[in-house]
Amino acid sequence: MSAPLLAVEDLRLHYRTEAGVLRALDGVSFELNRGEAVVLLGESGCGKTSMARALLRLLPRNVADYSGRVRLGGTDIMALSDEAFRRDIRWSRISIVMQAAMNSLNPVIRVGEQVAEPLMIHAGKPRAEAMDRASRALTRVGVSADFMDRYPFELSGGMRQRVVLAMALITEPELVILDEPTSALDLLTQASIMNVLKRIKRETGTSFVLITHDVGTSSELADHVALMYAGQIVERSPARFFFRSPAHPYGQALMASVPRLHDRTEPRHLEGTPPPLIDPPEGCRFAPRCAQRFAPCDRPPPEARLEDGRRSLCWLHGAAP
């Protein structure tokens, strides 16, 4: 079996705050194969966006701990200097589509120039070639080349999101991180964007890390699911198993909260909120909200490997000592 494209091992990203150290990522591990998509799923405040920033090394100044190992195609990118990472990795091999496309676009620069810019900066392409490829990149994501000379404010929200996607794809990176790419769009536009992503994944073999709290959207693209809660990944599972029958109680609660078209069962609200990451529970971090809590949950749970290949950070799947 070939080595994974992306292998994340014990990744930690902690921030210094006036109230103490906030443990946004606290020992996260997962893998992603070439041509596949993994969904980082979980509520707001679970560390998903911090994961995107950690992978692309887009870090604020108040970092208290940034450690672990991230291997991209066999290269330990955590060992690279900031300059080598900027030159060889960011946008060349890993790119990102951030939340709120309008915030990612310069309002006074034409769309074509912005899509072409990564090629000129990171690949050293001449402007004429970069503009030609920008036109083709826009067409691939469903934007007419006629929009090259328009400004971002002249485009709809869905069109702006496609432009940002074209920017992320134009350097032909191995991995694209999608941070809530459809959260501000209506349902029809969401479906259209997801169809574009599925087509690009199928045609180009691009790998994706999709960050979202939307179970319905994530199921469209996912090959695997990494379920995040309070700075940890509590379940790793093939998508075909997770969306049908999640192993971890948190995944079960999330799926029970989703309305189903052909199911008369009423959705169940998940009570409570994720714990503060400045002072998370010493034991299982989901235990305060878990209907299946029992005595061992006061201690940190082991990661159990289930027979179907899933992994669950839960005492229900690991023998209590």
Secondary structure, 3 states (H helix, E strand, C coil): CCCCCEEEEEEEEEEEECCEEEEEEEEEEEEECCCCEEEEECCCCCCHHHHHHHHHCCCCCCEEEEEEEEEECCEEHHHCCHHHHHHHCECCCEEEECCCHHHHCCCCCCHHHHHHHHHHHHCCCCHHHHHHHHHHHHHHCCCCHHHHHCCHHHCCHHHHHHHHHHHHHCCCCCEEEEECCCCCCCHHHHHHHHHHHHHHHHHHCCEEEEEECCHHHHHHHCCEEEEEECCEEEEEEEHHHHCCCCCCHHHHHHHHCCCCCCCCCCCCCCCCCCCCCCCCCCCCCCHHHCCCCCHHHHCCCCEEECCCCCEEECHHHCCCC
